[in-house]
Amino acid sequence: MSWRRWTWLNEGGLPLLITPILVIIVRLCWLWPWMELLRRWLSPSYPSPFLPIGSILLLFVGGAWLARAALARTRSLALARIWVAASGLVVVLALLWWQYGRGTYALWDRQWLWQVAMALTHWQVELPPQLLTLLIAAGIWLRSVLDGQQQLTREGVWRAFTTGVIALVLLILAGQLDPQGLPAYADRWMVALFAAGLSALALSSLELSRFTGFWETQKQPQLQLNRYWLVSVAFVIVGMLAIGLLLGALLSPETVASALSWVSVLLNWLGTIIGYLLQILVYLLFLVLTPLYEWIRDQLATAELPAPVQLPEFGSQFDPFGDQSAVQLSPLAAESLRWVGLAGLVVVILVVFALALRYFRSSRGDEVEETRETVFTSELLQDQLSSLWQSLLQRLPRARRDPYLSLEGEPDNRRAIRALYQALLARANALGFPRARAQTPIEYEAYLSTIYPGDKSAWRVMTDVYLDARYSLQTPSSEQVEQMRQAWERVQADLTAPGSTGPSEQSDRDFS
């Protein structure tokens, strides 16, 4: 190992492993204070946290790992969903036993499950902690499963960081309404959230620059994960956190009041001026409305008032019901309602699991599911609109139709290369070998080279240069334009009608 260069940092798997861990820490930093605040509000008699910190971390890591393992080792997506749902149920039940039945019952003893069910159904004033533990554990498991189905991107990191910041802002507002204030060590959790979130954003930005830089320049980017990058990013993050803590210590309410005291004279003058303006406006308003008010009062004084309407005594109609006592439910009915409520809660959790697992997809893209088209699906509507647009275009005069995209606004080299490729498409279309809509340029090159096998290198040069000019962010060079012209001259000599015509295809609008 070279400690001078730290070459082990340049491995791509290291940031891909650290970034998800940092995102998990970000979520833990806002989830833990909110759990403590909910415990204070909803279950004040319960002294311990709903879930230990280690259990929360294991839920996040275990759900993501199980999701990736299920997608990699199962034969179908439906089987992977079954594994994930069943394992989630087992994990949540195991956490309930660990938190509320471990000290009294063994795991295989069903008495602890009965005790949890009784606690969920028989509660009076405050919510049972078992209910909140069940909901929180199920939510964390679903979140971790959905995270594990695909690679974490920079958008996912931004979304997790933004959610954490919003949750902390709401936590601060809730703490202002609570007489006891914020939970213990809430300020430390905030600092940890910003440190982990900024580090995750830095690593995800580094990975994004690697991929985009290699795609744009076809070379390794200059920005790499080394000790200089780590020291710079760490210095910036520590500096930002230090400045934030310093401003938070200085800009207290007393400091803000003393800083604004020097403008009190200006504010008083401004208030006096606004008061005089309001008095003038009110005087003018009453000067206009006073005659109208006096006229309306005189008209009302001379008018005769109608006789009051005699209403029946509605209260006497309800007197017979006042002597009746309130309806009391039987103990059996009350107990049945409790268990029906518990069954409804279980059904709601299962429905949420099912709806969340509908978004559980394979990242390989090779899983095909049976879908049923309806009238309101976006795919069917797009196909119908496309067919309608094509039929309208075919009715237009031939002179007004342009089968290619406009080259206006393109750089000179890019426009020259695309114009030569459009000339190739037009010539091949005239010979009866048009490019189909579903054909890529590489597939079209293989198709034409089988019909005109004279100079295959020219076909390859035209395709490669066109793809670079069409999809690359870099402007093509003059050498590429000259290569395109020379290849077009060689291909143009071979583009004659062959003795045996190939398969004729319906010409479609080309988007070259």
N, C-alpha and C positions, 0 to 999 in steps of 0.2 A: 504494500500500500504506500502510495506517495502522498505524504502529508503536505508537501509543498504545493501540489496541484489539486489534491482531492479528486482524483479521477473517478472515484466511486460515485460521486454526485452526478456525473453525466449520464448515468444509466436511466433510461426512461421509466423503468418500473418504480423507482423511488418516489418521485412526485405523484405518480398515479396511486401509490399506496398512502402517502401522507395526506393528500388533499381530502379523500373521504373521511379520514380520521379527524381532520380539522373541522369538517362540516358537521360531524357528529358532536364535537365539542361545542360548536356554535349552538346547535339545537339544545344541548344539555344546559348551556348557560342561561337560556331564557326559560326553559321548561322547569328547572328546579325551583327558582323563586316563585313562579306561578303555582307550582304544586304546594309550596309552603303557604302561600297566601290563600289558596283554596282550602287547605287544611284548617287554617285559622278561622275562615268564614263558615265552612260547611260542617267540619268535624272538629270543633275546638277541644273536645275531651280526649281525642286520640293524640298521644304524646309523640309518636314516632312518625317519620315520613311515610308516605304511601308506598314509595318504592325506593330502595337504596340506590346510590349513584352507580354502584357496580352492576346492579340489575338493569338499569337503563342503558348503560354502555353495552352490556351483553345482548340486550334486545335489539339495539341498532345494528351491531356487528353480526349477530346470529341470523337476523332476518335477511340481511343483504347476502350473506354467504349462502344461506339455504336457497334463496331465490336463484342465484347463479348456478349452484349445484343442480337444482331441479331443472333448469333450462338446458344444462349441458348433458345431463345423464338420462333424462326421461325421453321416451319415444314420441310423445305428442304434447302439445300445449295443454290439453285438458288434463292429462295425467300430472303435469307440473303444477297446475292450479290445485288439484286435489291434495298433492303433497304439501304445498304451502299452506292451504287452509287447515288441514289436519294437524300439521306441526304447530301452527299458530294456536289452535285450541289447546293442544297439549302444553305448550309453553305458558299460556295464560293461566291454566289450572295449576301448573307447577309453581308459578309465582304466587298464586293465592295460598297454596299450602305452605310455601316457604315463609310467607309474611304473617299468616294468621293461624296456621295449624301445626307448624313444625315442632313447637315445644310441647304439644299435648298428644298429637296423633301421628302415627306413621303415614307414609305416603300412600300405602296400599289400603289403609283403613278408611272406609267410607264415612266415618263419623265426622271427619273434618269437613267433608263436602256438605253434609247435612247442616253442620254449624254455620257454614258460609251461607247456605240457602236460607236458614232461619234469620241470619243477620240482615240479609237482603230484603226479607219480607216483613220483619217485625221491627220497625224503627218508628220512633215517635217525633222527636224534636229535631234532631240533626241527622244528616245523611250518614249512613254507615261507611266507614273507610273501605270496606270490601268493595262497595259499588264504585267508588272513585278509582281504586286500584285496578278494578276490572276494565273500566273505560280507558284509563290512561295506558295500561299495558296493551290493550287491543289497538289503540291508535298508534302507539310507537311501533308495534309489529307491522301494521299495514304500511306505515311510512317507510320502514326499513326494507320491506319486500319490494315496494315500488321503486326504491332507490337501487336495489340490487339487480333489477331487470336490465339495466343498460349502463354504459359507462358514464361517469359523472362529467359533465361539461361545464364550461364557464358560466353558461346561463343558469344551470342548476346551482352553482356556487353563489351567484348573484341573488337568486331567488331565496336561498336559505339565509343569506346574510340580511337581505331586506326584511324577510319575515321576522328574524331575530330582533332587528332594530325596532320594527313596529311593535312587537311584543313587549320590548323593554319600555317603550314610550307609554303604552297602555298600563304597564306595571307601575310606572312612576305616577301616572294619573290616579290609579286605584289606590296607591299608597298615600296620596294626599287626602283621599276620602276616608281612609281607615284611621281611627284614633291612635292605633299602635304603630302606624307608619309602615315602612317597607320591611320585608322579612330580613332576618339576620344575614349579614355579609352580601347584601344585594349589590353594593358598590363593587365588590370584588368580582362578582359574576359578570357585571357589566364590562369591567376592564378585560376580563378573560374572553368575553364574547368578541370585543373589538380586536383584540390581539389575534385570536384564532381566525376570525373572519377576514381580516386584512392579509394574514399569511396565506389562507386558502385562495383568496383572489389573486395574490401575487403568483402562486404556483400555477394556478389555472391559466393566467395570462401568459406565463412562460411556456406552457405546453401549447397554447394556441399560437404563439409566435413561432414555435418550432414547425408546426404543421403548415401554417400559412406561408412562412418564409421558404420552406422547401418546395412548396407547390408553386410559388410565384417565380422563384429564381432558380429552381432545380439545384440548389446548393445548400449546404448546411448554414443555418442562420448564425449571425454573430452573437446573439444573446444565448448564453448557455448557463446551466446550473453549476456554478463553481463557487469558490469561497468569496470572491469579490462580489458576486451577485447576492449571496447570502448575507454578507456583512452589510451591504448597502440597504437591502430590504429590511433587515433587522434594525438597522440604525433609524431608518425612516419610520418604522412602526413604533419603536420605542420613543422616538422624538414626538410623534403625534400623540401617543398616549400621555407622555409627560406634560405636553402643552395642554391637553384636555384636563388633566388632573390639576394643573396649576391654575388654569382659568376657573375651574370649578371651586377651588379653594379661595380664590381672590374675589370672584364675582358672586359673593353672597348677597342676600337681600339688603343687608346693611351697607355693603360696599356700593351696590347700585343706587341706593337712596342718597348716599353722600356724593356720588358722582353726578347725580342729577340735581343736587341742591343749587348748583350755580346757575341753573336755568329757571329757578323758581320765579324770579322777578319777571323774566320774559313770559313765562306761562301765566302769571297773574295779569300782566298787561293784555295778553292775548285773550284771556277769559273776560276781562272787562270790556274789551272791544266787541267781542261776540255777544255779550249781554246787552250792550247798548243797541246793537243791530237787531237783536230779537225783540227788544222793547219797541223799536220803531216799527217793525213789521207787525207786531201785535196791535199797536195803536191804529195803524192804517187799516188793519183787518176789521177791528171793531168799529172804526169810523164808517166803514161801508156797511157792515152788517147790523148796526144798531137800529136804523130806520126800519129795516125789514123785520127785525125782531119785534119792535113795538107795534107794527101793523098786524103781524100774526097774533100778538097777544090781544089786541083790541077785537079782532075777528072772533077769537075763541071766547072772549068775555060776553059778547052779544049772542052767541049761538046757544041754542037750547041743548042741554045734555040729555041723552036717551035714558030711559028707565033701566035700572040694573036688571040683569037676567037672573031669575031664581033657579039655582042649581039644586038637584036632589042631594040628599044626604048619602054620599057613597060609603061613608064609614060604617053606617049601620048595616050595610049588606054583608060586611065581613065579620060581624059580631059572632055569628054561630061558629066560625072557625077558630075563634080565639080560645075557646075552652078545650080544644083538642090538643093532645100532646104530640110531640115530634115523633116521626116514624123511626123506630129503632130496628137496625138490622140484627138478624140472628147471628150468634157466634159462628155457625157454619158458613153463612153467606159472607161474613167479613173475612174469615180465613180463606174462603175460595177466591175472593177478590184479591187478596194479597198474592196468592200463587198465580193467579191469572196475570197480575202485573209483572211478576218475575218472568213468566213465560213470554209476555210481550217484550220485555227487555232483551231476553235471549234472541227472540225472533228479529228484533231491530238490529242487534249486533251481527247476526248471521246475514241479514240483508245488506248491511254496510260492507261486510266482508265480500259478499258476492259482487256488489257493484264495484268495489275497488279492484277485485281480481279481474274484472272485465277489461281493465287497462293494463293487465299483466300480459305483456307481449314478449315474444322471443326477439332478441337483438340480431339473430342470424338472418331473419327475413325469409327463411325457407319453410316456415310453417304456414300452411294454407288451411283456412277454416271455411266451412260451409256457411255462406251468407245468403240471406233472403232479401231480394230487392223489394222495396216499397215505392210508392209513388213519390214520397217526400225525401228519398235519399239524395245526397248531393251528387253522387256519381251518376245516377240515372238522369238527373236534371242537367248536368254538364253534357252528357252524351246527347240528350235531346236538343239542347241549345247549339251544340256543335253541328249536328245534322241539319238543323234549320238554317244556320249560317252558311253551310256549304251549299245547300240548295238555293239560297238567295244569291250566292256568288255565281253559281252556274247559270243563272238566268240573266246576268248582266252581259252586255256586249263584250266580245272577246278583246276589243281594243282597250277597254277600260280596266281589264283585270291584269294585275301584276303578280306573277307567281312567286316572286322573291321579296324578301324584306328590303326596305330602302337602305341605301348606303350613305344617306346624307348625315353629316356630322361626324363621320368616321375619319380617323387620320389617313393620310395619303397612302402609306404602305399597307395598312389594313384594308382600305377600300380597294386597292389594286389587286390584292390577293383574293379577296372575296369576289371581285368582279370576274377574275379569271376562272374561279371555281363555278360561278354561276354560268359562265359561257360553256364550261364543260357539261353542266347539267342540261342546258338548253340543247347542246349538240347531241347528247345521248338521248334526250327525250325525242328529238326529231328523228333519230334513227330507230326508235321503237323500244328503247331500253331506259325508261324513266326510273328515277329513284323513288321507291315507295316511301310512304309516310313513316313507317315503322323501322326503316333501314337506317342504321348509323353510317357515317362516312366510311368507317373501316369495313363494314359489311358491303357497302356499295362498291368499294374498291375491289374486294374479293370477287364480287359479282361481275364487274366489268373486265377484270383481268382474266377471267375464264373465257370471256367472249373475245377479247382482244389481247391475246397473250404475247404480243410482240415485244413490249418493253415494260416489264413489271416494275422496274426500279422507278420509272417515271410516274406510274400510278401511285407508288408509295410516297414519293417526294411531294406530289400534289396533295395527297391526303394529310401527310404530317404537317406541311406548311399551313394548310387551311385550318386544321384543328388548332394549331398554335395561334393563328390570327383570329380565330373565331372565339376561343374560350380562354386564352391566357390574358392576364392583366397587363403584361408587358407589350409595348408596341413592337410589331415586327420590324426587323432591320431591312436595310436595302439589299443585303445579300440574300435574304429569304425571298424578297420580291423577284430578284434575278433568277433564283433557283426555280421559282414558280413559273416564270415565263419560259425558261428553257424546257422544263418538263411539259408545259402545255404545247410547245412547238413539236416536241417528240410525240406526244399523245395525239395531237391533231392530225399528224400524218397517218396514224393507224386507225383513226375514227372513220372508217368507211363501212358501208353496209356489208357484213359478212355473207358468205354463201348460205349458211344455215342460220336463220333467225332464231334468236333466243326466245324465251317465254315473254309474251307481251303482258304488261301490267297496266292497270288503270292509273293514269297520271293523277297525282294529288298535289295539293299546294305544298311547296317546299319552303322551309323556314331557314334557308341558308343565308 
